[in-house]
């Protein structure tokens, strides 16, 4: 799973400057559709957060990102750490949902039911009676 | 979980997140593009500082332009033609202040709803009712045919602003655009006129009629005329006057309410807003100071000029510092209003100039007669019905949908308001014409005081301004420039006129405006006081002038010696004493002495007197007795003018403290009586009570003096809000030396103050220092957002670099970054 996360992270980070925020769900979904990932939602979750985290780290070399987080936190009425948190959580959630969606689609199309896709989220979804 | 259910679950979650990511909800931006670490709000951090070297393209440039930013982020623009300098100025101002450009323009146009939605419709409605944008559009059409050179300057500036906008990716947008999901508005040449109309509103929208009507509705016309007088009871005019002075002798007693004034009041209030000067005797004055010394008062023999305009303080500041150079044609340094293609206050190699607001009465109201009170189409003029002009105003929401429509009606004088069956129209010089841009464009290149004065006389229209100018020959001059209406004989503009006759109309503008050149006294100063002594001219220029405390202070300082240095003039900006406190404290203590000797002073008042005797009369941040004096004075003033309050305790007009000064000579006047008490107070009783209560109130509110809560800097700080009022982007609670009536004022709850301080010595080489509260950048995370604030609060100015060439700036190690602008096809 780690190689898959690494590849997705690189793809998401590299395409975000060109595609924008939609790069995360697009890459998350496409990777789960094309490749049979063990845990597509978890892969998308980790990749989304890591990709934008890497981009924010790069941003830190370009300008006062920490100070901006403080200003945004002041405007929004939240701590600056929460601004970073939301910036990482949002792509993580997007990546997870897109990965989960892509993985489920792949399973449905390939007719393999739920066998191929054990997923951290699925474990928490109650069985349909 | 089966595959279909899994697909539905993940699909629903993805759909919800995509919706949240793409859809803005109310004023909140869409989360996806907002949080994007490359293209979203984080880009604000990446553009906080300029690269050491950068290049940009402005279509239509005549030649290459080099812009060198110095160590204070001031752009020095080196161009080969004046239009190129204007294009570059537009570019650099947009680079630092793009959102400011837009918000000010929209505020005048009345299109804030297009960003903020229906929440902003009240502000927009007010702008459109006033007709600022309507008048600017009419002026611009006139300029196109009559002054094509001026239009070319406005177009050049717009080219520069738009070139910057075109160069931006969404990530480069200023923070405010990210927060409001807006995109930058393209700059049109007319936007400059919008901005100047707005400045006219700030400086010349004078509601004397409404204040006087309020007072008349409470205590009658005779008292109102005395409390809102045409001539200031304390004369310290701008134009030096040595003749015999005729001052008002006494304040008449409160009279019976004037029912006519009460009827007019609602409509007048519709024009001017409710207004409530509360307990601030001289109101939130948008005032200013300027002063200059000639060779006879200067240590070096050079003329030295000081500029100190006071305005509402914002972040970013209203001012932007710049230097424009076109060899042989233009070499001007100073501050520009973001949106104008020229320096407003500044200097060149020969001349320095600055302005204060004259505060003249350039607006009149006319009681009209309409054919139909509900849906009028005509108004009566000299016995005939004349059609009203209709102006339909549509207000759009952020999505371009029409959210409201208004119909504004005009007579030949201006827009109409009608409340309680009282229709009134307004005539106002700010809506009548313009001449400020041509005046300033030419003034930037003036080479002598005389030339500068002629330019102002020939061009300046509104708002009326006290233009102070000095040149390298040592000449100094001041002129209250602009259009002063000539009203019907034996009338003044502080009451409404009969609108049914043309005989009420203005018949022209005054030709002889107040002016002084190289006076014998060797100095000139203005601080918004009455410009000319009534003994020298009986022309009506206005009324209800601000009390001349600042003028008295600066004139006293300038008279005090004959060897003023530039450093002296710099120090005067934050002179810690006020003529107001100096005068009133002496009178209060004299009265207290008398009462004490008679054993009539209660213990609380005795203690207050004792504390005030120890006061050094300074308003420095750590001073505690200044706070006590202001508490006592507030108590006195509030009780004194209680006759002007309505049943709910509202007082929508308060006489200036100069009237209070005059009333001190009438110890038995009924004005001194506190209507809320059972006894009948005279002056002495009210003074004694104010001393005791002022001290008690202060202790109740801020604890004992020893606890530190009385420190003047904490009680009366400067508060600088962001343009959108976002607390995280403003700076509040800044302690300064200053206060009501001081040369450095802190009026309006600390939101108004010294907006630009400048001292220029015009020797063989021009040497200048200056600063303003804030910084050049509008980016809140830039090191230049508030880098000047500390110096400004301390009353310190900074050296202004005035190089003749880019190389000179580099050789002095003051160059920090370079922007090269190149031209090409449009």
Interface residues (C-beta under 8 A of the other chain):
Chain A: X16 X17 X20 X21 X22 X25 X29 X41 X52 X55 X56 X59 X62 X63 X64 X65 X67 X68 X71 X72 X73 X74 X75 X86 X87 X90 X91 X93 X94 X96 X97 X98 X100 X101 X103 X104 X105 X107 X108 X112 X113 X114 X117 X122 X125 X127 X128
Chain B: X1 X2 X3 X4 X5 X6 X7 X9 X10 X11 X13 X14 X17 X18 X21 X31 X32 X33 X35 X36 X37 X38 X39 X40 X41 X42 X44 X45 X46 X47 X48 X49 X175 X179 X726 X727 X728 X729 X780 X781
